[in-house]
């Protein structure tokens, strides 16, 4: 992971997390001691991983972890006392926050990192697919608007307008969307 944010009031914990992350060849590691500083950095930069070591100076940290998941693309680990782990996990895991109990086990920490990395990779694929589908939907809307213009101004039927766009695309060696956009620019201006 290239960019990591550690939010912890405890300087020793920041050092420990930094050491564990460097062993995993993580890139740039930022650290802050309060929730307000963490929120500010999260709004300014893109992080791949956020570690919240609860409690922090100005709040407990669970809502900060949830905010980080909801407002960024980062994987989020919330580290809490063992006796609070189950309760907090039931509250924040539905948002995608990974909860680990203290004292911290290196094995569990590294497994959490790998799990979050796998989850981020999968989400990246889903986002890419979503972008492709959104573009396809936008193209269909443009082509349908072009068909409507042909039907309105040239009194074509829908099948005739469809064939016209396809024929123009073949004749001009353009895509149907490019032909539709040209048609829209001609008739809508």
C-alpha positions in Angstrom: 0.0 0.0 0.0 1.4 3.3 -1.0 -0.3 5.9 1.3 -1.1 5.0 4.9 -2.6 7.3 7.6 -2.2 6.3 11.3 -4.4 8.0 13.8 -3.3 7.4 17.3 -2.8 9.5 20.5 0.0 7.2 21.6 3.5 7.9 20.1 4.7 4.3 20.8 1.8 2.9 18.9 2.5 5.1 15.9 6.1 3.8 16.0 4.9 0.2 16.2 2.5 0.5 13.3 5.0 2.3 11.2 7.6 -0.4 11.8 5.0 -3.2 10.9 4.0 -1.3 7.8 7.6 -0.7 6.7 8.2 -4.4 7.0 5.4 -4.9 4.5 7.1 -2.3 2.2 4.3 0.3 2.6 5.1 3.6 1.0 4.4 7.0 2.6 3.1 6.8 6.1 1.5 9.9 7.7 0.4 10.0 11.4 -1.7 12.3 13.5 -2.9 12.3 17.1 -6.5 13.5 16.9 -9.7 12.8 14.9 -9.9 16.4 13.7 -6.4 16.2 12.2 -7.2 12.8 10.7 -10.4 14.2 9.1 -8.5 17.1 7.7 -5.8 14.9 6.1 -8.5 12.5 4.8 -10.1 15.4 3.0 -6.8 16.6 1.5 -5.2 13.4 0.4 -6.1 9.9 -0.9 -5.1 7.1 1.4 -5.1 3.3 0.7 -5.1 2.4 4.4 -6.3 4.2 7.5 -5.4 2.8 10.9 -7.4 4.2 13.9 -5.9 3.3 17.3 -8.8 4.0 19.7 -9.3 5.9 21.8 -7.8 9.1 20.2 -7.4 12.6 21.7 -10.7 14.2 20.8 -13.0 11.2 20.3 -13.2 7.5 20.6 -12.4 6.8 16.9 -15.2 4.4 15.8 -17.2 7.2 14.0 -13.9 8.5 12.4 -13.3 4.9 11.1 -16.9 4.8 9.7 -16.5 8.3 8.1 -13.2 7.2 6.5 -14.8 4.2 4.9 -17.8 6.1 3.7 -16.0 9.2 2.4 -12.8 7.6 0.9 -11.7 4.5 -0.9 -9.3 3.5 1.9 -9.3 0.3 3.8 -9.8 1.0 7.5 -8.6 -0.9 10.5 -9.9 0.1 14.0 -7.8 -1.1 16.8 -9.5 -1.3 20.2 -9.1 -3.0 23.6 -9.9 -6.7 23.5 -13.0 -6.4 25.7 -14.5 -3.8 23.3 -13.7 -5.7 20.1 -16.9 -7.7 19.8 -19.2 -4.8 20.6 -17.5 -2.4 18.2 -17.2 -5.0 15.5 -21.0 -5.5 15.5 -21.4 -1.7 15.2 -18.8 -0.8 12.5 -18.2 -4.0 10.5 -21.4 -3.5 8.4 -19.7 -0.3 7.1 -16.6 -2.2 6.1 -14.3 -1.3 9.0 -12.0 -4.1 10.1 -11.7 -4.3 13.9 -8.7 -5.8 15.7 -8.3 -6.2 19.5 -5.3 -5.1 21.6 -2.8 -6.4 22.5 -2.0 -6.5 18.8 -0.9 -9.8 17.2 1.5 -9.3 14.2 -0.1 -12.3 12.5 -3.6 -10.9 12.8 -2.4 -7.4 11.7 -0.7 -8.8 8.6 -3.7 -10.9 7.7 -5.9 -7.8 8.1 -3.6 -5.9 5.7 -3.7 -8.6 3.1 -7.5 -8.9 3.4 -8.0 -5.2 3.0 -5.6 -5.2 0.0 -7.6 -8.0 -1.6 -10.9 -6.2 -0.9 -9.5 -2.9 -2.3 -8.4 -4.8 -5.5 -11.8 -6.3 -5.9 -13.6 -3.0 -5.3 -11.3 -1.4 -7.9 -12.5 -4.0 -10.5 -16.1 -3.3 -9.5 -15.6 0.5 -9.9 -14.0 0.0 -13.3 -16.9 -2.2 -14.4 -19.3 0.5 -13.1 -17.5 3.2 -15.1 -17.8 1.1 -18.3 -21.5 0.4 -17.7 -22.2 4.1 -17.0 -20.4 5.0 -20.3 -22.5 2.5 -22.1 -25.7 3.9 -20.6 -24.6 7.4 -21.5 -23.9 6.3 -25.1 -27.3 4.7 -25.4 -29.0 7.9 -24.2 -27.1 10.0 -26.8 -28.0 7.5 -29.6 -31.6 7.5 -28.5 -31.7 11.3 -28.5 -30.3 11.2 -32.1 -32.9 8.7 -33.1 -35.6 11.0 -31.7 -34.3 13.9 -33.6 -34.3 11.9 -36.8 -37.9 10.8 -36.1 -39.0 14.3 -35.3 -37.3 16.3 -38.0 -37.0 13.7 -40.9 -40.2 11.8 -40.0 -38.4 8.5 -39.8 -39.6 5.5 -37.8 -37.5 4.2 -35.0 -36.2 1.3 -37.1 -35.4 3.6 -40.0 -33.5 6.0 -37.6 -31.6 3.1 -36.2 -30.6 1.9 -39.7 -29.7 5.4 -40.7 -27.3 5.8 -37.8 -25.7 2.4 -38.5 -25.4 3.1 -42.2 -23.8 6.6 -41.5 -21.4 5.0 -39.1 -20.3 2.4 -41.7 -20.1 5.0 -44.6 -18.2 7.5 -42.6 -16.1 4.9 -40.7 -17.1 6.3 -37.4 -18.8 4.7 -34.4 -22.5 5.1 -33.9 -22.0 7.3 -30.9 -19.8 9.7 -33.0 -22.5 9.9 -35.7 -25.1 10.5 -33.0 -23.1 13.3 -31.5 -22.6 14.9 -34.9 -26.3 14.7 -35.6 -27.1 16.2 -32.2 -24.7 19.1 -32.7 -26.3 19.8 -36.1 -29.9 19.8 -34.9 -29.6 21.0 -31.3 -27.7 24.2 -32.1 
